[in-house]
Amino acid sequence: MALRFQHHPGLVVYLTAGDAGLSPSSQSSGEGADLSVTREIALAAIDAGADVIELGVPFSDPLGDGPVIQRASERAIVRGTRLKDVLGLAAELRAARPHAGLVIFSYLNPILRYGMPKFADEASAAGVDGVLLIDMIVEEAGEYLVEMERVNLAPIFLAAPTSPDDRLQAIAAHSKGFIYAISRTGITGQQQNVAADAAALVARIRRWTGVKDGHQDGPGDDADWRGLPIAVGFGISNADHVAEVAKFADAAVIGSAIVELIERSTEEQAPGAVARFIEGLFTQGLRQPVEVHAL
């Protein structure tokens, strides 16, 4: 299915697949890691209002992530979580919640080790909607884009405040589903305030994606240039941040705040704690249904 944001603001929730916090009772087996805790957390997040779940593939050298997600990745690796397990989890979530957006969030190296064509085939078969490779730049994405197109998966790229205009134009041209706008430079992690760079970055990206309500069109007559949603992440961690992002972007991405909450919770507590956190992000009247278009 195509990625959709059913509300404004939309919500993207990142989870490190296989992380069960600091006191996990389930362990890996010869058949692969037990991702049942991540499954229950993801289902709770969807039911509480998450439009899209990013399933993070644990990686041994996550240079783009802050200490919270680094620790989660380490825990998931210790428990034996592999890319194959994450794809299996995606298939379970797709069966349980057919209309939820599912994105595989990974560094490039695990995908290359697995094999790009094999990964594309299995991700599509699992019901994944899109893929975000954190260290894949659009200028070097030729094979990746070919494989995503072949199996009808949405390639999602990161756009940073430091990205030059020609890179932002290329990201807008090749992205599907949504563009992930990084609110600030540096690594992931919770912050006190939404960076001022975020609104300026979204305004720059809109030059090529257009505005969803039709007030501004992107270059050319191709409809794919118009209305591609922009989600803002890195440092988004509370209701005030989400309300601020809603003023200029289509969705907020929350990762470290939820991963840290899981870290502080028991396996039994984590799904409920995450659901309550998400429900608390939206003050009365902030979130409204939107006319849904697949992009």
Disulfide bonds with the S-S distance in Angstrom:
none
